[in-house]
Amino acid sequence: MRTSISVSSLGVLCGLAASPVGAQQQSAPPPWAYGFAAAASGAAPVGQPAGPGGGRGRGGSPPDTVRRIAAGSSLSFAPAQIRDQFGPADWFPGDHPQMPAIVATGRREAQILACSLCHYPNGKGRPENSGVSGLPYSYFVQAMMDFKNDARQSADTRKTNTNRMIGFAKAMTDEEIKASAEYFSSIKWTPWIRVTEADSVPKTRIAGGMFIALEGAEAGREAIGQRIIEVPENAEETEALRNPRSGFVAYVPRGSLKAGEGLATRGQCALCHGAKLDGLGPVPGIAGRSPSYMVRQLYDMQRRVRKGVWSDLMKGVVAGMSTDDMLNVAAYAASRTP
């Protein structure tokens, strides 16, 4: 083990932006960042209909016995294998090192699902969870210990996968945490999120906390408002096949990249995350990663539901940030190439 399991590491986005003077804090979590169409009160944001956080599944799915092929793969799997919680399909075994057991299959007797189910074998993750490849080893370990010790929760209590991560972390052994940290930290992060400024976005449904563009008669566009909407580049490849090479597009409001650059350059981003925001020592890189995830972390730290060992360093940074500030700086960071 390269470092002690109790070694502290910086929380995501430490020193990302200088605290704007007089910024107005939000009274409720921004639902779009947590994978919901509307706030918990049931009031829908402008330009988006109210709807449940879980969404509905795709209709017309093939039977579990019909084998499928993901784009670019020479392998085939039945749908039941693709979504197997204790050994999901690995479309591209040559894209990553050999997975440790906790990543490949989890531990059924403890009800710990395979890490590769949600975060993919290559660690890319999706907007509803997180991209974990390329994170520093000590940072990854500390994050898991924060989950285990109830120091990392969600400001939106509807976000059930956060609670599942807490349960997994509590059930994992130190050796399993070390093995997963070794594995994912060994895989270089490469961008797979295309950030584009827009006035409107595709109309969407929500499936398991992920926005999916509507198709057919339901398709259309709506005003983006003050939201970031991340959708798969190819819904079938992502939702049905869980293709770890099929990326995402993040729609952000016009002007948010410039505004985010201003916040970032006036702040201390480079001191913590490096000049290119690609990480510095134990501090994780944030360039090219999910902006929805980044906003969640900023908001969670502001609300003190994420309060790990080094999260106190973020208190002054996030204290005065509005949700719009968080949106802008996350959009900018996501648009950068590590």
N, C-alpha and C positions, 0 to 999 in steps of 0.2 A: 504494500500500500504506500503510495507516494506521500500521503499526508494524513494527519489524524482525522478521524471522522468528525471531530468537534471543531475543526479549523473553520474560522469565519470567512465568509466571502461576501462581496458586495451584492445587495439586492439588485434586481433588474432595474436599469435606468438610473443608477446612482449618479446624481449630478447631471441629469440630462439637460435641464434647462434652468435658467435663473428664475426665481419666483417672480411672476408678474405682480406689479404693485396694484393693490386694490382689486384683484381678480375675485369674481363671485363664485363661491363654491356651490356645487349642485346639491340639491336635497335628496336626490335618488340616483342610483347607479344608471349610467346611460345604457338602456336595454340592448341596443345594437352591439355594444362591445361584449356583452355576456351571452349573445346568441338568442335574443328574444325580440319579438316584434313590437312589444309594448312594455311599459313600466309595470311594476307589480300591481299598481293601482288599477290597471286596465285601460288607462288613457293611451291611445296610440299616438306616436310622434307624427308630426306634419308630413303628409305625403306617403304614409304607410298605414295600411289597415291593421286593426288590432287582430291578434292571433295568438294561439298557444305557443309556448316555448318549444314544445316537442315537435310540432309540425306533423305532417302526415307522410307516410312512406310513398314510394313510387308505385304506381299501379302496373299491372301486367308483368310482374316479375316472373322470370322463368322458374320452373320447378327446381328443387334443390339437386336433382339428379342430372340436370343439363350442365355440361362443363362449359366454362367460359374462358376466353383468352383476353388478357389485357394488352393494350397497344404496346408493341415493342418487346413483348415477352414470347418465348418459345414454349412456355408451360401452359397448362390448362388446369382449372380447378372448378369444382362444383360450388354453387353459392354457399352451401353450408360450410365448405372448407374455407372460403374467402373470409367469412365472418366468425370462424371458430375462435372463441374467446381464449382457448388454451392451446393455441397452435395455428394462428391464421396463415393464409397462403403467403408464401414468399415468392413474389413474381420474378425478382432479380437477385438471386443468391450471390451473383458475382459483384454486386454493387457495394457490398459491405463485408466486414470481417465476420468470422464465425460468431454467431450469437450465443451468449451464455444462456443457460436454461431459463432464467427469470425473464429474459427478453423474448426468447423464442416461444416458450410455453407457459410462463408464469408458474404458479404452484397451486394446483387444483384443491388440495386438501385445506389450504388456507384461504381459498377463494381470492387469490391474487391473479388477476388476468394478465396475459402476456403483454409486456410493454409494447411489443410490436403491433398489437391490435390497434391501438389508438395513435401511437407515435410513429408507426411504420418501422420496418426493419432498418431503414436508412435514417431514422430519427427526424424526418422532416416535419411530422405532425400536421395538424390542420388548425384552422382558426379557432375551433371550439376547444382545443387543448393547447398544445405548444410544440414548437420545434425544439428538440433537445440535442440534436447532433451538434458537435462543435462547442458545446458548453465546457468551460474549464472543469476539470475533475473535482476540485475542491468546492466549486460553486454548486455543482450537481449534488454532491454529498450533502452540503449544507441545506440546500432546498428540500431534499428528502427528509432531513432531520427536522426541519421546520414543520413540514407536514406531520411528521410523527409526533412532535411535541405541541401540536395545536397552535403553532405560531403563524400558520398560513391557512387562511380561510377565504371565503368569498363575500364581498360586500352585497352581492345579490344572492340571497339564500336559495333561490330557485336553481342555481347552477349546481346540479347534482354531481357532475363529474369531479368537482373539487372535493366533495365529501367522499367520493370513491377513492380519490388519491390519498386522502387522509387515512382511510381504512387500509389501503394497500401498504402505505408507508409503515403504519403501526404493526402490520403483520409481517413485514419483510425483516429478514435478519440483517445484521451489519454486513455480512459477506455478500448477500444479494444486492444490497445498496452499493457496495464497492464494485461488484461485478458490472452492474448496469452503468455506473459512473465511468468505469474504465472503458466500457464498450462505446457508449455514445460520445464520450469526449475524444475518442480516437478517430471519429468520422468528421471530416471537414465540412463545415456548413457552406452550401452553395445556394444562391438565390433561386427561388421558384415562385415568387410573388411579383406580379407585374402591377405597379402602382400607376393609376391614371386619374387625372383630374376630370371631373364631369359635373354637369348640371343635373343630370338624371341618371338613374340606374335601372337595371332590369327589375321588373316586379318579381318578388321572390316568395318562396315558402320556406319554412324552417324545419329541418330534419335533424334531430339530435343536437341542436345548438349551432347548426351550420346553415347559412343562407344558400338556397338553391334557386337559380333562375327558373321561372315558370316557362313552360313550353306549350305549344299548340294554341288553342283558343284562349287560354289564360295568359299568354305571353303579352308583354307590353313594357312600358317604362313609366317611371314615376319620379318626382322630384327627390333629389338626394337629401336636401335639408342639411342639417349639421350632423351627418352620420358618416361613418366608414362602412361600406358594405363589401365584404369579401365573398366572392363566389368562385366555384371551380371553373377552370377554363373549359373543362368537359365534364358535365354532371354525371354522365354514365360511367366514365372511367373512375371518377372519385367516389361517388355514392354507392354504386353497385359493385364495382370491381376493386375499389380501394387501391388504385394504381399509384404507387409511391413516386412515379415519375411525372404524373399529371398534376400540374400546378394550379395556381389561383391568380385571379385578378382582384385587386383591391381598388374600388372606386372611392375617391376622396373628393371633398368639395373644392371647387376652383379657388385658387389663392392659398390653399392650405400648405402647399409645399414651401412657398416663399415665406409665409408666416412662421412655419415650423423651423425653417432655416434661421430666421431671425432669432427665435427663442433659443435654438441650440447654440448658435455662435456667440450669443451674449452670455450663455451659461457656462457650465464646466464639463460639458460632454467629453471633450478630448482628454481631460485630466483623468477621468475614470474609465472611459470606454475606448480611448485611443483616438488619434487624429482622424481616422477613417471610420470610427465607430465599430471597428471590427474586434474589439476586445483588447484588454491590457492586463497581463498577468492573470490573477484570479477573477477579474471582472469580465462578464460575458460580452460578446459582441452583440450589437442590436441592429446593425446595418442589414437590410434585406430581410428582416423577420416580420412576422405578422403584426400589423398595426393594431388590430383588434386586441390581440394579446397584450401589447404594450400599454394600451389605454386601460385595460383591466388591472394591470399591475400598478400603474400610477394611482388609479382610483382606490384600489384596495389598500395601498400604503397610506394614502391620504386619510382613509377612514380607519386606519390602524387595525384592520383585520388581517393584514399581512405585516407582521412585526417580528421578523427573524432577527438574528444576532446583530447584523449590520444595518438593518432597516432604519434605525434611528438616524443614520446619515442622510436619509431621504426626507426626513420630517420637514426641515426648512425648505427644501426644494419644492415639495408637492403641496405645502400648506396653503399657498395662495393661488394655486393653479385652478382655473376653470376647466370644465369638460372640453370647451373649445381649444384651450391651450394644450390639453392632453392630446386631443385629436390632431392638432397641427404638428406638434413635435413628433408624434408617432408616425404620421404620414410621411414626414420628411425622413425620419430614420429608416422606415421601410423602403423608401425609394433609393437609398444609397446602396452601392454595390460593395460588398466586403472584399 
